[in-house]
């Protein structure tokens, strides 16, 4: 598929929108890393926010405390989720499996 030609104004608007989306995803990854939010919170917001819905599941899992690259691979495999899957593309069973694991819980310490 060919990339559409954008005039300067449209390109500028697209860049601004992309920046907003990146900042929103980074803020959520920070919340996950600090333990102030869990996967359930993230999946809830993904239903309302296109920016969050576009986050890769692997990136979200990698932001969780104590989940490293091998843990991400194990969780994705256990839940039957492709490494490139985004939050908006998760099926109901995949969501259930993600939330059922201990990695999806918020730290209430």
C-alpha distances in whole Angstrom, upper triangle without the diagonal:
4,7,9,12,15,19,21,22,19,18,22,22,19,20,24,22,20,24,26,24,24,28,28,27,29,32,32,32,35,36,36,37,40,41,41,38,37,34,35,35,32,30,32,31,27,28,28,26,22,23,25,23,20,23,23,26,27,27,29,31,32,33,36,39,40,37,36,33,35,36,32,31,34,33,30,31,34,32,29,26,24,24,20,21,21,24,22,21,25,27,30,32,30,31,35,35,34,36,39,39,41,38,37,40,41,44,47,50
4,6,9,12,16,18,20,17,16,20,20,17,19,22,21,20,23,25,23,24,28,28,27,30,32,32,32,35,37,37,38,41,42,42,39,39,36,37,37,33,32,34,32,29,29,29,27,23,24,26,25,22,24,24,28,28,28,30,33,33,34,37,40,42,38,37,34,37,38,34,33,37,36,32,34,37,35,32,29,26,26,22,23,23,26,24,24,28,30,33,35,33,34,37,38,36,39,42,41,43,40,39,42,43,46,49,51
4,6,9,13,15,16,13,12,16,16,13,15,18,18,16,20,22,20,21,25,25,25,27,30,30,30,33,35,34,36,39,40,39,37,37,34,36,35,31,31,32,30,27,28,27,25,21,21,24,23,20,22,23,26,27,26,29,31,31,32,35,38,40,37,36,33,36,36,33,33,36,35,32,34,37,34,32,29,26,25,22,23,22,25,23,23,27,29,33,35,33,33,37,37,35,37,41,40,42,39,38,41,41,44,47,49
4,6,10,13,14,11,11,14,15,12,15,18,17,17,20,22,21,22,25,26,26,28,30,31,31,34,36,36,37,40,41,40,38,38,35,37,35,32,31,33,30,27,28,27,25,21,21,25,23,21,24,25,28,29,29,30,33,34,34,37,40,42,39,38,36,39,39,35,35,39,37,34,36,39,37,35,31,29,28,24,25,24,26,24,25,29,31,34,36,34,34,38,39,37,39,42,42,44,41,39,42,42,45,48,50
4,7,10,12,9,9,13,14,12,14,17,17,17,20,22,22,23,26,27,27,29,31,32,33,35,37,37,39,41,42,42,40,40,38,39,38,34,34,35,32,30,30,29,27,23,23,27,26,23,26,27,31,32,31,33,36,36,36,39,42,44,41,40,38,41,41,38,38,41,40,37,39,42,40,38,34,32,31,27,28,27,29,27,28,32,34,37,40,37,37,41,42,40,42,45,45,46,43,42,44,44,47,50,52
4,6,8,6,6,9,10,9,11,14,14,15,17,19,20,21,23,25,25,27,29,30,31,33,35,36,37,39,41,40,38,38,36,38,36,33,33,33,30,28,29,28,25,22,21,25,25,22,25,27,30,32,30,32,35,35,34,38,41,43,40,40,38,41,41,37,38,41,40,37,40,42,40,38,35,32,31,28,28,26,28,27,28,32,34,37,40,37,37,41,42,39,41,44,44,46,42,41,43,43,45,48,50
4,6,5,6,9,10,11,12,14,16,16,18,20,21,23,25,26,27,29,30,32,33,35,37,38,39,41,42,41,40,40,39,40,38,35,35,36,32,31,31,30,27,24,23,27,27,25,27,30,33,34,32,34,37,37,37,40,43,45,43,42,40,44,44,40,41,44,43,40,43,45,43,42,38,36,34,31,31,29,31,30,31,35,37,40,43,40,40,44,44,42,44,47,47,48,45,43,45,45,47,49,52
4,6,5,6,9,10,11,12,14,15,17,19,20,21,23,25,26,27,29,31,32,33,35,36,37,39,41,40,38,39,38,39,37,34,35,35,32,30,32,30,26,24,23,27,27,25,27,29,33,34,32,33,37,36,35,39,42,44,42,41,40,43,43,40,41,44,43,40,43,46,43,42,38,36,35,31,32,30,31,30,32,35,38,41,43,41,40,44,45,42,43,47,47,47,44,42,44,44,46,48,50
4,5,5,6,9,10,11,12,14,15,17,19,20,21,23,25,26,27,29,31,32,33,35,36,38,40,38,37,38,37,38,35,32,33,33,30,29,30,27,24,22,21,25,26,24,26,29,32,34,31,32,36,36,35,38,41,43,41,41,40,43,43,40,41,44,42,40,43,45,43,42,38,36,35,31,32,29,30,29,31,34,37,39,42,40,39,43,44,41,42,46,46,46,43,41,43,42,44,46,49
4,5,5,6,9,10,11,12,14,15,17,18,20,21,23,24,26,27,29,30,32,33,35,36,38,37,35,36,34,35,33,30,30,31,27,26,27,25,22,19,19,22,23,21,23,26,29,31,29,30,34,34,33,36,39,41,39,39,37,41,41,37,38,41,40,37,40,42,39,39,35,33,32,28,28,26,27,26,28,31,34,36,39,37,36,39,41,38,39,43,43,44,41,39,41,40,43,45,47
4,5,5,6,9,10,10,12,14,15,16,18,20,21,22,24,26,27,29,30,32,33,35,36,35,34,35,33,34,32,29,30,31,27,25,27,25,22,19,18,22,22,20,22,24,28,29,27,28,32,31,31,34,37,39,37,36,35,38,38,35,36,39,38,35,38,41,38,37,33,31,30,26,27,25,26,25,27,30,33,36,38,36,35,39,40,37,38,42,42,42,39,37,40,39,41,44,46
4,5,5,6,9,10,11,13,14,15,17,19,20,21,23,25,26,27,29,31,32,33,35,34,32,34,33,34,32,29,30,30,27,25,27,25,21,19,18,21,23,20,22,25,28,29,27,28,32,31,30,33,36,39,37,36,35,39,39,35,37,40,38,36,39,41,39,38,35,33,31,28,28,25,27,26,28,31,34,37,39,37,36,39,40,37,38,42,42,42,39,37,39,38,40,42,44
4,5,5,6,9,10,11,12,14,16,17,19,20,21,23,25,26,27,29,30,32,33,32,30,32,31,32,29,26,27,27,24,23,24,21,18,16,15,19,20,18,20,23,27,28,26,27,30,30,29,32,35,38,36,36,35,38,38,34,36,39,37,35,38,40,37,37,33,32,30,27,27,24,24,23,26,29,32,34,37,34,33,37,38,35,36,40,40,40,37,35,37,36,38,40,42
4,5,5,6,9,10,11,12,14,15,17,18,20,21,23,24,26,27,29,30,32,31,29,30,28,30,27,24,25,26,22,21,22,20,17,14,13,17,18,15,18,20,24,25,23,24,28,27,27,30,33,35,33,33,32,35,35,31,33,36,34,31,35,37,34,33,30,28,26,23,23,20,22,21,23,26,29,31,34,32,30,34,35,32,34,37,37,38,35,33,35,34,37,39,41
4,5,5,6,9,10,11,12,14,15,16,18,20,21,22,24,26,27,29,30,29,28,29,28,30,27,24,25,26,23,21,23,21,18,16,14,17,18,16,17,20,23,24,22,23,27,26,25,28,31,34,32,31,30,33,33,30,32,35,33,31,34,36,34,34,30,28,26,23,23,21,22,22,24,27,30,33,35,32,31,35,35,32,34,37,37,37,34,32,34,33,35,38,40
4,5,5,6,9,10,11,12,14,15,17,19,20,21,23,25,26,27,29,28,26,28,27,28,26,23,24,25,21,20,22,20,16,15,13,16,18,16,18,21,24,25,22,23,27,26,25,28,30,33,32,31,31,34,34,31,33,36,34,32,35,37,35,35,31,29,28,25,25,22,22,22,25,27,30,33,35,32,31,34,35,32,33,37,36,37,33,31,33,32,34,36,38
4,5,5,6,9,10,11,12,14,15,17,19,20,21,23,24,26,27,26,24,26,24,25,23,20,21,22,18,17,19,16,13,11,9,13,15,13,15,18,21,23,20,21,24,25,23,26,29,32,30,30,29,33,32,29,31,33,31,29,33,34,32,32,28,27,25,22,22,19,19,18,21,24,27,29,32,29,28,31,32,29,30,34,34,34,31,29,31,30,32,34,36
4,5,5,6,9,10,11,12,14,16,17,18,20,21,22,24,26,25,23,24,23,25,22,19,20,21,18,16,19,17,13,11,9,12,13,11,12,15,19,20,17,18,22,22,21,24,27,29,27,27,26,29,29,26,27,30,29,27,30,32,29,29,25,24,22,19,19,16,17,17,20,22,26,28,30,27,26,30,30,27,28,32,32,32,29,27,29,28,31,33,35
4,5,5,6,9,10,10,12,14,15,16,18,20,21,22,24,23,22,24,23,25,22,19,21,22,18,17,20,18,15,13,10,13,15,13,14,17,20,21,17,18,22,21,20,23,25,28,27,26,26,29,29,26,28,31,29,28,31,33,31,31,27,26,24,21,21,18,19,19,22,24,28,30,32,29,27,31,31,28,29,33,32,32,29,27,29,28,30,32,34
4,6,5,6,9,10,11,13,14,15,17,19,20,21,23,21,20,22,21,22,20,17,19,19,16,15,17,15,12,11,8,11,14,13,13,17,19,21,18,18,21,21,19,22,25,28,26,27,27,30,29,26,28,31,29,27,31,32,30,31,27,26,24,22,21,18,18,18,21,23,26,28,30,28,26,29,30,27,27,31,31,31,28,26,27,26,28,30,32
4,5,5,6,9,10,11,12,14,15,17,18,20,21,20,18,19,18,20,17,14,16,17,13,12,15,13,9,8,5,7,10,9,9,13,16,17,14,15,18,19,17,20,23,26,24,24,24,27,26,23,25,28,25,24,28,29,26,27,23,22,21,18,17,14,14,14,17,19,23,25,27,24,22,26,27,24,24,28,28,28,25,23,25,24,26,28,31
4,5,5,6,9,10,11,12,14,15,16,18,20,19,18,19,18,20,18,15,17,18,15,14,17,16,12,11,7,9,12,10,9,12,15,16,12,13,17,16,15,18,21,23,22,22,21,25,24,21,23,26,24,23,26,28,26,26,23,22,19,17,17,14,15,16,18,20,24,26,28,24,23,26,27,23,24,28,27,27,24,22,24,23,25,28,29
4,5,5,6,9,10,10,12,14,15,16,18,17,16,18,18,20,17,15,17,18,15,15,18,16,13,13,9,10,13,12,11,15,17,18,14,14,18,17,15,18,20,23,22,22,23,26,25,22,25,28,26,25,28,30,28,28,25,24,22,20,20,17,17,18,21,22,26,27,29,26,24,27,28,24,25,28,27,27,24,22,23,22,24,26,27
4,5,5,6,9,10,11,13,14,15,17,15,14,16,15,17,14,11,14,14,11,11,14,13,9,10,7,7,11,11,10,13,15,17,13,13,16,16,14,16,19,22,21,22,22,26,24,21,24,26,24,23,27,28,26,27,23,23,21,19,19,15,14,15,19,20,23,24,26,23,21,24,25,22,22,25,25,25,22,20,21,19,22,24,26
4,5,5,6,9,10,11,12,14,15,15,13,14,13,15,13,10,12,14,11,10,14,13,10,10,7,6,9,9,7,10,12,13,10,9,13,13,11,14,17,20,18,19,19,22,21,18,21,23,20,20,23,24,22,23,20,20,17,16,15,12,11,13,16,17,21,22,24,21,19,22,22,19,19,23,22,22,19,17,19,18,20,23,25
4,5,5,6,9,10,10,12,14,14,13,14,15,17,15,12,15,17,14,14,17,17,14,14,10,9,13,12,10,12,13,14,10,10,13,12,10,13,15,18,17,17,18,21,20,18,21,23,21,21,24,26,24,25,22,21,19,18,18,15,15,17,19,20,24,25,26,23,21,24,24,20,21,24,23,23,19,18,19,18,19,22,24
4,5,5,6,9,10,11,12,11,11,13,14,16,13,11,14,15,12,13,17,16,13,14,11,10,14,14,12,14,15,16,13,11,14,14,11,13,15,18,18,19,20,23,22,20,23,25,22,22,26,27,25,27,23,24,21,21,20,17,16,18,21,21,24,25,27,24,21,24,24,21,21,24,23,22,19,17,18,16,18,20,21
4,5,5,6,9,10,11,10,8,10,10,12,10,7,11,12,10,10,14,14,12,13,10,8,11,12,10,12,12,14,11,8,11,12,9,11,13,17,16,17,19,21,19,17,20,22,19,19,23,24,22,23,20,21,19,18,17,14,13,15,18,18,21,22,23,20,18,20,21,17,17,20,19,19,16,14,15,13,15,18,20
4,5,5,6,9,10,10,9,10,10,13,12,9,12,14,13,13,16,17,15,15,12,10,13,13,10,11,11,11,8,6,9,9,6,8,10,14,13,14,15,18,16,14,18,19,17,17,21,22,20,22,19,20,17,17,16,14,13,16,18,18,21,22,23,20,18,20,20,16,17,20,18,18,14,13,14,13,15,18,19
4,5,5,6,9,9,9,11,12,15,13,12,15,17,15,16,19,19,17,18,15,13,16,16,13,15,15,15,11,10,12,11,7,9,10,14,14,15,17,20,18,17,20,22,20,21,24,25,23,25,23,23,21,21,20,18,17,20,22,22,25,25,26,23,21,23,23,19,19,22,20,19,16,15,15,13,14,17,18
4,5,5,6,5,5,8,10,12,10,9,13,14,13,14,17,17,16,18,15,13,16,17,14,16,15,16,13,10,12,12,9,9,10,14,14,17,19,21,19,18,21,22,20,21,24,24,23,25,23,24,22,22,21,18,16,19,22,21,24,24,25,22,19,21,21,18,17,20,19,17,14,13,13,10,11,13,15
4,6,5,6,5,6,8,11,9,8,12,14,13,14,17,18,17,18,16,13,15,16,13,14,12,13,11,8,9,9,6,5,7,11,11,13,16,18,15,14,18,19,16,17,21,20,19,22,19,21,19,19,18,16,15,18,20,19,21,21,22,19,17,18,18,14,14,17,15,14,11,9,10,8,10,13,15
4,5,8,8,9,11,14,13,12,15,17,17,17,21,21,20,21,18,16,18,19,15,15,14,14,11,9,9,9,5,5,5,9,10,12,14,17,15,14,18,19,17,18,22,22,21,23,21,22,20,21,20,19,17,21,23,21,24,24,25,22,20,21,20,17,16,19,17,15,12,12,12,10,10,13,14
4,6,8,10,12,15,13,13,17,18,17,19,22,22,21,23,20,18,20,21,18,19,18,17,15,13,13,12,9,8,7,11,13,15,18,20,18,17,21,22,20,22,25,24,24,26,24,26,23,24,24,22,20,23,25,24,27,27,27,24,22,23,22,19,18,20,18,16,13,13,12,9,9,11,12
4,5,7,10,12,11,12,15,16,16,18,21,21,21,23,21,17,20,21,18,19,17,17,15,12,12,13,10,8,7,11,12,15,18,20,17,17,21,21,18,20,23,23,22,25,23,25,23,24,23,21,19,22,24,22,25,24,24,22,19,20,20,16,15,17,15,13,11,10,9,6,5,8,9
4,7,11,12,10,11,14,15,14,17,19,19,19,21,19,17,19,21,18,20,18,19,17,14,14,15,12,10,11,14,16,19,21,23,20,20,23,24,21,23,26,25,24,27,25,26,25,25,24,22,19,22,24,23,25,24,25,23,20,21,21,18,16,18,18,15,14,12,10,7,7,9,11
4,7,8,6,7,11,11,11,13,16,16,16,18,17,14,16,18,15,17,15,16,15,11,12,14,11,9,11,14,15,18,20,22,19,18,21,22,18,20,23,22,21,23,22,23,22,23,21,18,16,18,21,19,21,21,21,19,16,17,18,15,13,16,15,14,12,9,8,6,8,10,13
4,5,5,6,9,10,11,12,15,16,16,18,17,14,15,17,15,15,13,14,14,10,10,12,10,8,10,13,13,16,18,20,16,15,19,18,15,17,20,19,17,20,18,21,20,21,19,17,14,17,19,16,18,18,18,16,13,14,14,11,9,12,12,10,9,6,5,5,8,10,13
4,5,5,6,8,10,10,13,15,15,16,16,12,12,15,12,13,10,12,12,8,8,11,10,9,12,14,13,16,17,18,15,13,16,16,13,14,17,16,14,17,15,17,17,17,15,13,10,13,15,13,15,14,15,12,9,11,11,8,7,10,10,10,8,5,7,8,11,14,17
4,5,5,6,9,10,11,13,14,17,17,13,13,16,14,15,13,15,15,11,12,15,14,12,15,17,16,19,21,22,18,17,20,19,15,16,19,18,15,18,17,19,19,20,17,15,12,14,15,13,14,13,14,13,9,10,12,9,7,10,11,12,11,7,8,9,12,14,18
4,6,5,6,9,10,11,12,15,15,11,12,15,14,15,14,16,15,12,13,16,14,13,15,18,18,20,22,23,20,19,22,22,18,19,22,21,18,21,19,21,21,21,18,16,12,14,17,15,17,16,17,16,12,13,15,12,10,14,15,14,13,9,10,9,13,14,17
4,5,5,6,9,10,10,12,11,8,9,12,10,12,10,13,12,9,11,13,12,11,15,18,16,19,20,21,19,16,19,20,17,17,20,20,17,19,17,18,18,17,15,12,9,11,14,13,15,15,17,14,11,14,15,12,11,15,15,15,13,10,11,11,14,16,20
4,5,5,7,9,10,12,12,8,8,11,10,12,10,13,13,10,12,15,14,14,17,20,18,20,21,22,19,17,19,20,16,16,19,18,15,17,15,17,17,17,13,11,7,9,11,10,12,11,13,12,8,11,13,10,9,13,14,15,14,10,12,13,17,19,22
4,5,6,7,9,12,13,10,10,13,13,15,14,17,17,13,15,18,17,16,20,22,21,23,24,26,23,20,23,23,20,19,22,22,18,20,18,20,21,20,17,14,10,11,14,12,14,13,15,14,11,13,15,13,12,15,17,18,16,13,14,14,18,19,22
4,5,5,6,9,10,7,8,11,11,14,14,17,16,13,15,18,16,17,20,23,21,24,24,26,24,21,24,25,21,20,24,24,20,22,20,21,21,20,17,13,10,11,14,14,16,16,18,17,13,16,18,15,14,18,19,20,18,15,16,15,19,20,23
4,5,5,7,8,5,4,8,9,11,11,15,14,11,14,17,16,17,20,23,21,23,23,25,22,19,22,23,19,18,22,22,18,19,17,18,18,16,13,10,7,7,10,11,13,14,16,15,12,15,17,14,14,18,19,20,18,15,17,17,20,22,26
4,6,8,10,8,7,10,12,14,14,18,17,15,17,20,19,20,23,26,24,26,26,28,25,22,24,25,22,20,23,23,20,21,18,20,20,19,15,12,9,7,11,11,12,13,16,15,12,15,17,16,15,19,20,22,20,17,19,19,23,24,28
4,7,9,8,8,11,13,16,16,20,19,17,20,22,21,21,25,28,26,28,28,30,28,25,27,28,25,23,27,27,23,24,21,23,23,21,18,14,12,10,14,14,16,16,20,19,16,19,21,19,18,22,23,25,23,19,21,20,24,25,29
4,5,5,6,9,10,14,15,18,17,15,18,20,19,20,23,26,25,26,26,29,27,23,26,27,24,23,26,27,23,24,21,22,21,19,17,13,11,10,13,15,17,18,21,19,17,20,22,19,19,23,24,25,23,19,21,21,24,26,29
4,6,5,6,9,12,14,17,16,15,18,20,19,21,25,27,25,26,26,28,26,23,25,27,24,22,25,26,23,23,20,20,19,17,15,11,10,8,12,14,17,18,21,19,17,21,23,20,21,24,25,26,24,21,23,23,26,28,31
4,6,5,7,11,13,16,14,13,17,18,17,19,22,25,23,24,23,26,25,21,23,26,23,21,25,26,23,23,20,20,19,16,14,11,10,10,13,15,18,20,23,20,18,22,23,20,21,25,25,26,23,20,22,22,25,27,30
4,5,5,9,10,13,11,10,13,15,14,16,19,22,20,21,21,23,22,19,21,23,20,19,22,23,20,21,18,18,17,15,13,9,8,8,12,13,16,17,20,17,15,18,20,17,17,21,21,22,19,16,18,18,21,23,26
4,6,8,9,13,12,11,14,16,16,17,21,23,21,22,21,24,22,18,20,22,19,17,21,21,18,19,15,16,15,13,11,7,5,5,8,10,13,15,17,15,13,17,18,15,16,20,20,22,19,17,19,20,23,25,28
4,6,9,12,11,11,14,15,15,18,21,23,21,21,20,23,21,18,19,22,19,17,20,22,19,19,15,14,14,11,9,6,6,6,9,11,15,17,19,16,15,19,20,17,19,22,22,24,21,19,21,22,25,27,30
4,6,9,7,7,11,12,12,14,18,20,17,17,17,19,18,15,16,19,16,15,18,20,17,17,14,13,12,10,9,5,6,8,10,11,15,17,19,16,14,18,18,15,17,20,20,21,17,16,19,19,22,25,27
4,5,5,7,9,10,11,13,17,18,15,15,14,16,15,12,13,16,14,11,15,17,14,14,11,10,8,6,6,4,6,9,9,10,14,16,17,14,13,17,16,14,16,19,18,19,16,15,18,19,22,25,27
4,5,5,6,9,10,11,15,16,13,13,13,14,13,9,11,13,10,8,12,13,11,12,8,9,7,8,6,5,6,9,9,9,12,14,14,11,10,14,13,10,12,15,14,16,13,12,15,17,19,23,25
4,5,5,6,9,10,13,14,10,10,9,11,10,6,8,11,9,7,11,13,12,12,9,9,6,7,8,8,9,13,13,12,15,17,17,13,13,16,14,11,14,17,15,16,13,13,16,18,20,23,25
4,5,5,6,9,12,14,11,11,10,13,12,9,11,14,12,11,15,16,15,16,13,12,9,10,10,9,10,13,14,14,18,19,20,16,15,18,17,14,16,19,17,17,13,13,16,17,19,22,24
4,5,5,7,11,13,10,11,12,14,12,9,12,14,12,11,15,16,14,16,13,13,11,12,11,9,9,12,14,13,16,17,18,14,13,16,15,11,13,16,14,15,11,10,13,13,16,19,21
4,5,5,9,10,7,8,9,11,8,6,9,11,8,9,12,13,12,14,12,13,11,12,12,11,11,15,15,14,16,17,17,13,13,15,13,10,11,14,12,12,8,8,11,13,15,18,20
4,6,8,9,6,6,7,9,8,6,10,11,10,11,14,15,15,17,14,14,12,13,14,13,14,17,18,17,20,21,21,17,16,18,17,13,15,17,14,14,10,11,14,15,16,19,21
4,6,9,7,8,10,13,11,10,13,15,13,14,17,18,17,19,17,17,15,16,16,15,14,18,19,18,21,22,22,19,17,19,18,14,15,18,15,14,11,11,13,12,14,17,18
4,6,6,8,11,13,10,9,13,14,12,14,17,17,16,19,17,18,16,18,17,16,15,19,20,18,21,21,21,18,16,17,16,12,13,15,12,11,7,8,9,9,10,14,15
4,6,8,12,13,11,11,15,15,14,16,19,19,19,21,20,21,19,21,21,20,19,23,24,22,24,24,24,21,19,20,18,15,15,17,14,11,8,10,10,10,9,13,13
4,6,10,11,8,10,13,13,13,15,17,17,18,21,20,21,19,21,21,21,20,24,25,23,25,25,24,21,20,21,18,16,16,17,13,11,8,11,12,12,11,15,15
4,7,8,5,6,10,10,9,12,14,14,15,17,16,17,15,18,18,18,18,21,22,20,22,23,21,18,18,19,16,13,15,16,12,11,8,10,12,13,13,17,18
4,6,5,6,9,10,10,12,14,15,16,18,17,17,14,17,18,18,19,23,23,21,24,25,23,20,20,21,19,16,18,19,15,14,11,14,16,17,17,21,21
4,5,5,6,9,10,11,12,14,16,16,15,14,11,14,16,17,18,22,21,20,23,24,23,19,20,22,19,16,19,20,17,17,13,16,18,20,20,24,25
4,5,5,6,9,10,11,12,14,15,15,14,12,16,17,19,20,23,22,21,23,24,22,19,20,21,18,16,19,19,16,16,13,16,19,20,21,25,25
4,5,5,6,8,10,10,12,14,13,14,12,16,16,18,18,22,21,19,21,22,20,17,17,18,15,13,15,15,12,12,9,12,15,17,18,21,22
4,5,5,6,9,10,11,12,11,11,9,12,13,14,14,18,17,16,18,19,18,14,15,17,14,11,14,15,12,13,10,12,15,17,18,22,23
4,6,5,6,9,10,10,9,9,8,11,13,15,16,19,18,16,18,20,18,14,16,18,14,13,16,17,14,15,13,15,18,20,22,25,27
4,6,5,6,9,10,10,11,11,14,15,17,17,21,19,17,18,19,17,14,16,16,13,12,15,14,12,13,11,14,17,20,21,24,25
4,5,5,6,8,8,11,10,14,13,15,14,18,16,14,15,16,14,11,12,13,9,8,11,11,9,10,9,10,14,17,18,22,23
4,6,5,6,5,7,7,10,10,12,12,15,14,11,13,15,13,9,11,13,10,9,12,13,11,14,12,13,16,19,21,24,26
4,5,5,6,8,9,12,12,15,16,18,16,14,15,16,13,11,13,14,11,11,14,14,13,15,14,15,19,22,24,27,29
4,6,8,11,12,15,14,17,16,19,17,14,14,15,12,10,12,12,8,9,12,11,10,13,12,13,17,20,22,25,27
4,6,9,11,14,12,14,13,15,13,10,10,11,8,6,8,9,6,6,10,10,9,13,12,12,16,19,21,24,27
4,7,10,12,10,13,14,15,12,10,10,12,9,7,10,11,9,10,13,14,13,17,16,16,19,22,25,28,30
4,6,8,7,9,10,12,10,8,9,12,10,7,10,12,10,10,13,14,14,17,15,15,19,21,24,27,29
4,5,5,9,11,13,10,10,12,15,14,11,13,16,14,13,17,18,17,20,18,18,21,24,26,30,32
4,6,9,11,14,12,12,14,17,16,13,15,17,15,14,17,19,18,20,17,17,21,23,25,29,31
4,6,10,12,10,11,14,17,17,14,15,19,17,16,19,21,20,22,19,19,23,24,27,30,32
4,7,8,6,7,10,14,14,11,12,15,15,13,16,19,18,21,18,17,21,22,25,28,31
4,5,5,7,11,14,15,12,12,15,15,13,16,19,18,20,18,16,20,21,24,27,29
4,5,6,9,11,13,10,9,13,14,11,13,16,17,18,16,14,17,18,21,24,27
4,6,9,11,13,11,10,14,15,14,15,18,19,22,19,17,20,21,25,27,30
4,6,10,12,10,10,14,14,13,15,18,19,22,20,18,21,23,26,29,32
4,7,8,6,6,10,11,10,12,15,16,18,17,15,18,20,24,26,29
4,6,5,6,9,10,11,12,14,16,19,18,16,19,22,25,28,31
4,5,5,6,9,10,11,12,15,18,18,15,18,21,24,26,29
4,5,5,6,9,10,10,13,16,16,15,17,20,24,26,29
4,5,5,6,9,10,11,15,14,12,16,19,22,24,27
4,5,5,6,8,10,13,13,10,13,16,19,21,25
4,5,5,6,9,12,13,10,13,16,19,21,24
4,5,5,7,10,11,10,12,16,19,21,24
4,6,6,9,8,6,10,13,16,19,21
4,5,8,8,5,7,11,14,16,19
4,7,8,7,9,12,15,17,19
4,5,6,8,11,13,16,18
4,5,6,9,10,13,14
4,6,8,10,13,15
4,7,10,12,15
4,6,9,12
4,6,9
4,6
4
